């Protein structure tokens, strides 16, 4: 199997990001985003997805966390799509349900090359510490767009916002891990169209 990894360096007037991702890793992360809650969530995503991820991000967090969160979503989606390569032999679909104390989150993905985010999550609090919880949607949408995946996020219940978001990021890692796995039964790409 070829090395399914990719890197990106992206510099704008708002953020400076270096990001590496290996889809066939061991869950090792070296993540520095400047946004502590996002760093925590990406650590969980990396561990539960069994990816190796390095992120070094410097952004205008003196303004707020929006640009950094959005741009990391863009970069992570880009390297994920690039690392997948031609998608020959992959499962394509993946799903995970993850409980976190009071919360239960479900994530279902299709590596379809047709970007879509279906986000069914009500977050009780507007912020977790200094992190604006509307940025969860922003991150997921930009990731799905750049990764060119169909991403469904469904929060079944939960009353602690931290627990809800944590369950979502763990489930995202686990669903993507399932979708990228190689399947010896799959000849070519798993689509009757002949391409993804």
C-alpha positions in Angstrom: 0.0 0.0 0.0 1.3 3.4 -0.9 1.9 6.0 1.8 -1.4 7.8 2.3 -0.2 11.1 3.7 -0.1 14.7 2.8 1.0 18.1 4.0 0.1 21.7 3.5 1.5 25.1 4.4 -1.1 27.9 4.2 -0.3 31.5 5.0 -2.8 34.4 4.9 -2.9 37.8 6.6 -5.0 36.1 9.3 -3.4 32.7 9.8 -0.2 30.8 9.2 -0.7 27.0 9.3 1.5 24.0 8.7 -0.4 20.7 8.8 0.7 17.1 8.1 -1.6 14.0 8.1 -1.0 10.3 7.7 -4.2 8.3 7.3 -2.5 5.0 8.2 -1.0 6.2 11.5 -1.2 5.2 15.1 -3.2 8.0 16.6 -0.2 10.2 17.3 -0.8 14.0 17.4 1.4 17.0 17.8 -1.1 19.8 17.7 -0.7 23.4 18.5 -3.6 25.6 17.3 -3.6 28.6 19.6 -7.2 27.7 20.4 -7.0 25.4 23.4 -10.5 23.8 23.1 -9.9 23.2 19.4 -6.5 21.6 20.1 -8.2 19.3 22.6 -10.9 18.3 20.1 -8.3 17.6 17.4 -6.2 15.5 19.8 -9.3 13.4 20.3 -10.1 13.2 16.6 -6.5 12.1 15.9 -6.4 9.4 18.6 -9.8 7.9 17.8 -9.2 8.0 14.0 -5.8 6.4 14.4 -4.4 9.1 12.2 -1.0 10.8 12.7 -1.5 14.5 12.6 0.8 17.5 13.1 -0.6 21.0 13.3 1.3 24.2 13.9 -1.0 27.1 13.6 -0.6 30.8 14.4 -3.7 33.0 13.9 -5.3 36.3 14.9 -6.8 34.9 18.0 -6.6 38.4 19.5 -9.6 39.1 17.3 -11.3 35.8 18.0 -11.0 32.1 17.2 -13.0 32.2 14.0 -10.2 32.5 11.4 -7.9 30.0 13.0 -10.7 27.4 13.4 -12.0 27.9 9.9 -8.6 27.7 8.3 -7.5 24.6 10.2 -10.7 23.0 8.9 -9.8 24.0 5.3 -6.2 22.7 5.7 -7.3 19.4 7.4 -9.9 18.8 4.7 -7.4 19.5 1.9 -4.7 17.1 3.2 -7.3 14.4 3.9 -8.6 14.5 0.3 -5.1 14.6 -1.0 -3.9 11.7 1.2 -6.8 9.5 0.0 -5.4 9.5 -3.5 -7.4 7.6 -6.2 -9.6 6.0 -3.5 -9.2 2.6 -5.0 -10.0 -0.2 -2.6 -11.4 1.9 0.2 -14.6 1.1 2.2 -15.9 4.6 1.3 -18.6 4.7 4.0 -18.1 4.9 7.7 -20.2 5.6 10.8 -19.7 5.8 14.5 -21.9 6.4 17.6 -20.0 7.7 20.6 -21.4 8.3 24.1 -19.7 10.9 26.3 -21.4 10.8 29.7 -24.8 12.4 29.1 -24.3 13.0 25.4 -24.6 10.6 22.4 -23.3 11.7 19.0 -23.5 9.9 15.6 -21.4 10.7 12.6 -21.9 9.1 9.2 -19.6 9.8 6.2 -19.4 9.0 2.5 -16.1 9.8 0.8 -18.2 10.7 -2.3 -16.4 13.7 -3.8 -19.7 15.5 -3.3 -19.3 17.9 -0.4 -22.2 18.2 2.0 -22.7 18.8 5.7 -25.9 17.8 7.5 -25.6 19.2 11.0 -28.2 18.1 13.5 -26.8 19.4 16.7 -28.2 21.7 19.3 -25.5 23.0 21.6 -27.0 24.3 24.9 -24.2 26.8 25.6 -22.9 29.6 23.3 -19.4 29.1 24.5 -17.1 26.6 26.1 -14.6 28.7 28.0 -13.6 31.3 25.4 -14.5 29.0 22.5 -17.6 30.1 20.5 -19.6 26.9 19.9 -20.9 28.1 16.6 -17.4 27.4 15.3 -18.0 23.7 15.6 -20.3 24.0 12.6 -17.9 26.3 10.8 -15.0 23.8 11.3 -17.1 20.8 10.1 -18.4 22.6 7.1 -15.0 23.8 5.9 -13.5 20.3 6.5 -16.3 18.6 4.6 -16.0 21.1 1.7 -12.3 20.7 1.3 -12.2 16.9 1.9 -15.1 16.6 -0.6 -17.1 14.3 1.7 -20.7 13.9 2.6 -20.7 14.4 6.4 -23.8 13.9 8.6 -23.5 14.8 12.3 -26.4 13.9 14.5 -26.5 14.6 18.2 -29.2 12.4 19.7 -29.1 14.0 23.2 -26.9 15.7 25.8 -27.0 18.6 28.1 -23.3 19.3 28.7 -22.0 21.2 25.7 -18.4 20.1 26.2 -19.5 16.5 26.3 -21.6 16.9 23.1 -18.8 18.4 21.1 -16.3 15.9 22.4 -18.5 13.0 21.3 -18.8 14.6 17.9 -15.1 14.8 17.3 -14.4 11.3 18.6 -17.2 9.9 16.3 -15.8 11.9 13.4 -12.4 10.3 13.8 -13.9 6.8 14.1 -16.2 7.2 11.2 -13.5 8.5 8.9 -11.2 5.7 10.1 -13.7 3.1 9.0 -14.3 4.8 5.6 -10.6 5.0 4.6 -9.9 1.4 5.4 -8.8 -0.8 2.5 -11.0 -3.7 1.6 -9.5 -6.5 -0.5 -13.0 -7.3 -1.9 -13.2 -3.8 -3.6 -11.8 -3.8 -7.1 -11.1 -0.2 -8.2 -13.2 2.5 -6.6 -16.4 1.5 -4.7 -18.8 3.2 -7.1 -20.9 2.0 -10.1 -19.9 5.3 -11.8 -16.3 4.1 -11.9 -15.0 7.1 -10.1 -15.3 9.1 -6.9 
